[in-house]
Amino acid sequence: IVEEYCTFTDQQPIMFPRAPAHTYVDKYPDREEFKDEQRRQEDYAAEVKVYRSLERLEENLVVMHDFEYTHHQYRVCDSSHDKSSCSICKPHKGKKGKNASRREGESDFIIIGPGYCVVIEVKNMCKVSENDAQPGIASVADKDTKIRALVNSFRKSVKQREKIVSLIRSIDEDIVILQFTAYPNFSKQFKEQFQFSEIPEFRLSDEELSTIIFKEDLSINLIYKDNTRQQTDDSVIDRLNQDIAIFS
């Protein structure tokens, strides 16, 4: 893809779509009956922040936003897929392979570069604010509940990331893939809150923290070379450090 579409001299990414879908015109009123709409609107706004940062990159890359795929598209890419034994591909209510046409997965952002991909999931967490990181703002019990919700959002993003990574691996098993979860509304001073809980399953490890992108990361030139979830060789790391910047 990079060789086919990124051979131009201008150092800028190709964005798909060219602009984020303009889903919302006005902000929903702060009323209970609009709670779900407000959440979706805030989630959309968080993705737009990441989109705007990526489109300012001075690199020849392909950036895909809101990428979705069906089970049928997945099985076409996966040579090991056994259609005859797959419960999704089997007839459903008399219609052959009906489930296969449904959406199987999606990714907020996939960045394609020469020999590597970057997968980014964006989380808004409008119920948790940076004020929750300040002492005296909320009770310990309330704070712990919100931090658990925050950590659970990260765990969910990991599952989403790994699903799209599996799809990419079925196309090219040797490609280098970096994975991140972006919290564009949280600054780095909020970082320690991911390890606030005394219960291990609601506390992120240092390794997991290394895959989180904070608000400041969207405004500086940055590529995380230390994604410990991936196995990359020194030559790839050197190339990433020298030739690309994920955010500007």
C-alpha positions in Angstrom: 0.0 0.0 0.0 2.8 2.4 0.9 4.7 1.7 -2.3 1.6 2.1 -4.4 0.1 5.2 -2.9 2.9 7.0 -0.9 5.5 7.6 -3.5 4.8 11.4 -3.8 7.3 13.9 -2.7 5.1 15.9 -0.3 5.7 14.7 3.3 2.1 14.3 4.4 -0.2 11.4 5.3 -3.1 10.2 3.2 -6.2 10.2 5.4 -9.1 7.8 4.9 -11.6 9.3 5.0 -10.2 12.8 4.1 -12.0 14.3 7.1 -13.8 12.8 10.0 -17.5 12.3 9.4 -19.4 15.4 10.6 -21.9 13.6 12.8 -22.9 16.3 15.1 -23.7 19.9 14.4 -24.7 21.3 17.8 -23.8 20.2 21.3 -26.6 18.2 23.1 -28.2 19.9 26.1 -26.9 18.8 29.5 -30.1 16.9 30.3 -30.7 13.3 31.4 -32.7 12.4 28.2 -29.7 13.2 26.1 -27.2 11.3 28.2 -26.5 8.6 25.5 -26.2 11.2 22.7 -23.8 13.3 24.8 -21.6 10.3 25.4 -21.4 9.4 21.7 -20.8 13.1 20.9 -17.9 13.3 23.4 -16.5 10.0 22.1 -16.6 11.4 18.6 -14.9 14.6 19.7 -12.0 12.6 21.3 -11.4 10.8 18.0 -11.4 14.1 16.1 -8.5 15.3 18.4 -6.4 12.3 17.4 -7.4 12.7 13.7 -6.3 16.3 13.6 -2.9 15.4 15.2 -2.3 12.6 12.7 -3.2 14.7 9.7 -0.4 17.2 10.6 2.3 14.5 10.4 5.1 15.3 7.9 5.5 11.8 6.7 4.3 9.7 3.8 1.8 7.4 5.6 -1.6 6.0 5.2 -4.0 6.7 8.1 -7.3 4.9 8.2 -10.0 6.2 10.6 -12.9 4.2 11.8 -11.9 1.1 9.9 -14.5 -1.7 10.0 -14.6 -5.2 8.6 -17.0 -8.1 8.4 -16.4 -11.8 9.2 -16.5 -12.5 5.5 -13.7 -10.0 4.9 -11.7 -11.5 7.7 -12.0 -15.0 6.4 -10.8 -14.0 2.9 -7.6 -12.7 4.5 -7.1 -15.6 6.9 -5.8 -18.6 4.9 -6.2 -20.8 8.0 -9.9 -20.1 8.3 -12.0 -23.3 8.0 -15.4 -22.2 6.7 -17.0 -25.6 7.1 -16.3 -25.7 10.9 -17.0 -22.0 11.5 -20.2 -21.3 13.4 -20.5 -17.8 11.9 -20.2 -19.1 8.4 -22.8 -21.8 8.8 -26.4 -21.3 7.6 -28.5 -19.0 9.8 -32.3 -19.3 9.8 -32.2 -20.8 6.3 -29.9 -18.1 4.9 -26.4 -19.3 4.0 -23.6 -17.4 5.7 -25.9 -14.6 6.9 -23.8 -13.9 10.0 -20.6 -13.6 8.0 -21.8 -10.3 6.5 -22.2 -8.6 9.9 -19.5 -6.3 11.3 -16.9 -8.4 13.2 -14.5 -5.7 14.3 -13.4 -2.1 14.0 -10.4 0.1 14.8 -10.3 3.8 15.5 -7.0 4.3 13.7 -4.7 2.2 11.6 -1.4 3.9 10.4 0.4 2.1 7.6 4.1 2.9 7.0 6.9 1.1 5.3 7.2 -2.3 7.0 5.0 -1.5 10.0 1.5 -0.6 11.2 0.3 1.3 14.2 -3.0 0.5 15.8 -4.6 3.1 18.0 -7.8 2.8 20.0 -9.3 6.1 21.4 -11.0 6.2 24.8 -12.9 9.3 26.0 -14.1 8.2 29.5 -16.4 11.2 30.0 -17.4 9.9 33.4 -13.9 10.2 34.7 -12.2 13.6 34.7 -8.8 14.9 35.7 -10.4 16.3 38.8 -10.7 12.8 40.0 -6.9 12.7 40.3 -6.8 15.6 42.7 -6.9 14.8 46.5 -10.1 15.9 48.3 -12.3 16.0 45.2 -14.1 12.8 45.8 -14.2 10.1 48.4 -11.7 7.2 48.2 -14.6 4.8 47.4 -16.0 7.0 44.6 -12.5 7.6 43.2 -11.7 3.9 43.2 -15.0 3.1 41.3 -14.1 5.7 38.6 -10.5 4.4 38.3 -11.8 0.9 38.0 -14.0 2.1 35.1 -10.9 3.7 33.6 -8.8 0.6 33.8 -11.7 -1.5 32.4 -11.9 0.9 29.4 -8.2 0.2 28.8 -8.7 -3.6 29.1 -11.5 -3.3 26.5 -9.3 -1.3 24.2 -6.6 -4.0 24.4 -9.1 -6.6 23.2 -10.1 -4.3 20.3 -6.5 -3.7 19.4 -5.6 -7.4 19.5 -8.5 -8.3 17.2 -7.4 -5.9 14.5 -3.8 -7.0 15.0 -5.0 -10.6 14.3 -6.5 -9.4 11.0 -3.3 -7.6 10.0 -1.2 -10.7 10.9 -3.4 -12.9 8.7 -2.4 -10.6 5.8 1.3 -10.2 6.6 2.6 -12.3 9.5 6.1 -10.6 9.5 5.0 -6.9 9.7 5.9 -4.9 12.8 2.8 -3.8 14.6 2.7 -1.2 17.4 -0.4 -0.8 19.6 -1.6 2.1 21.7 -4.7 3.4 23.5 -5.2 7.1 23.4 -6.8 9.2 26.1 -6.8 12.7 24.4 -8.6 14.3 27.3 -6.2 13.2 30.1 -2.8 14.7 30.7 0.3 12.8 31.9 -0.3 13.9 35.5 -3.2 11.5 35.4 -0.9 8.6 34.6 -0.5 7.3 38.2 -4.3 6.9 38.5 -4.1 3.9 36.3 -2.3 2.2 39.2 -4.4 3.7 42.0 -6.4 0.6 42.9 -5.0 -1.8 45.5 -6.7 -4.7 43.7 -4.2 -6.1 41.1 -6.8 -6.7 38.3 -7.8 -3.0 38.5 -4.2 -1.7 38.3 -2.2 -1.4 35.1 1.4 -2.7 34.9 4.3 -0.5 33.7 4.2 -2.4 30.5 0.6 -1.6 29.9 1.1 2.0 30.8 3.8 2.3 28.1 1.1 1.8 25.5 -1.0 4.8 26.6 -1.0 8.1 24.7 -1.9 11.2 26.7 -3.0 14.7 25.8 0.6 16.0 25.7 1.6 13.3 23.3 -0.7 14.7 20.6 1.1 18.0 20.5 4.8 16.9 20.2 6.8 14.8 17.8 6.7 11.4 19.3 7.1 7.7 18.4 7.0 5.2 21.2 9.8 2.7 20.5 9.3 0.9 23.8 6.1 -0.9 23.2 6.9 -4.0 25.2 3.9 -5.9 23.9 5.7 -6.2 20.5 8.9 -8.0 19.5 10.9 -5.7 17.1 14.5 -5.9 16.1 17.0 -3.1 16.4 17.0 -2.2 12.7 13.2 -1.6 12.7 13.4 0.5 15.9 16.3 2.6 14.4 14.2 3.2 11.2 11.2 4.2 13.3 13.2 6.6 15.3 14.9 8.2 12.3 12.1 8.2 9.7 8.8 8.7 11.4 7.0 10.7 14.0 3.6 9.6 15.1 2.3 12.9 16.4 3.1 16.5 15.7 
